Amino acid sequence: MFGEVAQPEEYQTVEFTVYKNAKVMSPPDMPDYMLDYTIAKAKELLESYNGSNAQEVATALKRDLDEKWQPCWHVTVGKNFASYVVHQKRRFVYFSIGKISFLVYKAQ
């Protein structure tokens, strides 16, 4: 009845690359040293919580990033979620480790 709704070109394709054994939305808007740390910490937390408590993983990662690089970091962890966020420049990454996805960004 209404036909297909046109999407802006930037929303049509999202590319991912494998980086440090994580599937990362490309290109990440985060310096490599932060990206390395964030992915490593996320893996560590998933292992320590046996991948069973996304809320605890998100809370622990957020607190760690706030302490390491000042507040206000936001962390979403799960298997299925949608988002639309505004973030500081060079402070955003979306990645997956196995079936668990992470949305990590810093906002003021």
N, C-alpha and C positions, 0 to 999 in steps of 0.2 A: 504494500500500500504506500508506504513512505519512501521506498527505495533505500539505497545504500547511503549512509551518511559519510561524507568525505572527511578524512582525517588530515590534519596538517602533516606534511612530509616527515617532520622530525619525530612523530609518534608512530610511524608505520613500521620501522624496523629498529630493533634493539640488538646489538651485537655483544657477544660474550667472548672472553678469552680465559684460558686456564692459566692461573698465576698462583704459585705456591700451593698447588693442589686444590685450589678453590676456583669456582666458576665466577668470574668477575665481569660485571657490566662494563663494557669498554666504550670510551676510555674512562677510567675512574678519575674523579676530580679531587685527588688527594696526593700529596707527595709520597714517593716510594717508601721512605722510612716510616711514615704513618701507616701506609697500607700494609707493609710487612708486619708491623707490630699488631695492628688491628686483626689481621687474619690469624696470626699466630696465637694471639690471646683468645680469639673466638674458638679456635680449635682446642686450646687448653681447657677452656670452660665447658665446651661440649663434652669432652672426655671426663672432666671431673663431675659433671652432673649426669653422665651417661646418656646425654641427648634427650633426657626425659622431661626436663623442666625449662621450657623456653623463657618463662617469666624470670626465673633465677639467673639464667644465662644473660638475659638482657640487662637485668639490674646490675649484675656483677661487672659486665663489660662497660656499661654507662659510668658506673662509679670509678672504674679503673681509668677510663679515658678522661673523665673530669679531673681526676687527681694528676694524671700525667700531663695533660694539655689544657688545663683550665676548663671550667664549665662554659657553656651548657651543651653537652653532647646528648643526642637522642638516639636510642637504639631500639629497633623493632626486630624481633626474632620469631620465625614461625614457618609454617609450610604453605600458608595461603593468606595473603593480605594485599590490600591496595593502598596506595599513598599518593599524596601530592604535597610536596614540602618545599620550603624555601630554606636555603642553607648559606652559610658563609662560603665565600670563594675558596676553593682548594680544601674543602672539608666535607666531602661526600663520597660514599662508596656503597654499592649494592653488590652483594656476593652470596654465593651458596656453597655450603660444605655438605656434600651428600644431598639429602632432601631438605635440609634446613637452610632457610635464607635469612640474610642479615641486611637490614637497612640502617646505615650508620651515618649520621651527619651532625654538624655543629651549627647551632643557631644562637642568635643573641637574645 
